[in-house]
Amino acid sequence: MNAQRLVLGELDTNCWIVDDGSGAPAVVIDPAGDEDLLLAELEGRSVSHVVLTHGHFDHLVAVRAVLASTGAPLLVHEADAARITDAEGTGARLFGLSYDAPPADAVLRDGDRIEAGGLTLEVLHTPGHTEGSVCLLGEGNLFSGDTLFAGSIGRTDFPGGSMEDMRRSIAGRLAPLPDETLVHPGHGPDTTIGRERRVNPFFPRA
């Protein structure tokens, strides 16, 4: 697996361009902004899917440009599908902005698999930051969106957030993963599940 990080947009959001390492189409996770930069990175490459880890505006600012350029389908969890199409739902209005996305071409559910060549990403539904937040797991790599950061978690005080759901998602879906699982979050540096088990106050303690 190849995983390329681009730090984009007003909130320094991590966009990930992921492929199987053998020239197959890529998956774009969270096209967060700076569309000229992002499109330059994608120039000449085939894209199989554009995936939103959740419906907040800072993860989708460049989505229309990427969809128009690549022709790829847009995927988001069913619980955030309505959120992405309106600037109130994306949270943009809270910042005086108007970012939204077109309707998803298909909705994701827990356990779904996104395939591109030899790459397979499994969808883990991890509500807490939003109702439809997901993480994507493949080949020992976890693309965690705003569910899990290095040493912390995503906020739960925006509409649709729930600390109870977040703790359940961390304990039930992420804590059981192997320590060596490499975590690629929606903001900030990479980490591992093992490190988070040791230092993250939101991970369950034995």
BELRA-V413815 format. One record per backbone hydrogen bond with DSSP energy under -1.0 kcal/mol. NH is the residue of the N-H (numbers start at 1). CO is the residue of the C=O. E is the energy in kcal/mol with one decimal. If there is no record, write none. Layout:
nh=(NH NH)
co=(CO CO)
e=(E E)
//
This chain:
nh=(2 4 6 8 12 13 14 15 16 17 18 19 26 27 28 29 30 32 38 39 40 41 42 45 48 50 51 52 57 59 60 62 63 66 67 68 69 70 71 75 76 78 80 84 86 90 93 95 96 97 101 105 106 108 111 112 114 116 119 121 122 123 124 126 128 133 134 135 136 137 138 141 142 143 144 147 149 152 161 162 166 167 168 169 170 171 172 173 174 175 177 181 182 183 184 186 191 193 194 196 197 198 199 200 203)
co=(19 17 15 13 9 8 186 6 29 4 27 2 46 18 49 16 51 30 34 35 36 37 38 42 26 73 28 75 90 56 57 31 60 62 63 64 65 66 67 50 106 108 77 80 83 86 87 92 93 92 84 74 74 76 123 109 121 119 116 114 137 112 135 133 130 130 53 124 143 122 141 138 182 136 184 144 152 149 158 128 162 163 164 165 166 167 168 169 169 170 174 178 140 191 142 145 183 181 179 192 193 194 195 196 200)
e=(-2.6 -2.6 -2.6 -3.1 -1.3 -2.6 -3.0 -3.2 -2.3 -2.4 -2.8 -2.1 -2.8 -3.0 -2.4 -3.2 -2.8 -1.6 -2.3 -3.0 -1.9 -1.8 -1.5 -2.5 -2.8 -2.5 -3.1 -2.4 -2.5 -1.9 -2.1 -1.9 -1.9 -2.2 -2.7 -2.5 -2.0 -2.4 -2.5 -2.8 -1.1 -2.2 -1.8 -1.5 -1.3 -2.0 -1.7 -1.7 -1.6 -2.5 -2.8 -1.8 -1.6 -2.2 -2.9 -2.3 -2.9 -2.3 -2.2 -2.6 -3.3 -3.0 -3.0 -2.4 -1.7 -1.1 -2.4 -2.4 -2.1 -2.4 -2.7 -1.8 -3.1 -3.0 -1.4 -2.5 -2.2 -1.1 -2.4 -2.7 -2.4 -2.7 -1.9 -2.6 -2.7 -2.5 -2.7 -2.4 -1.3 -3.2 -1.7 -1.9 -2.7 -3.1 -3.6 -3.1 -1.8 -1.9 -2.7 -2.3 -2.4 -1.3 -2.5 -2.0 -1.8)
//
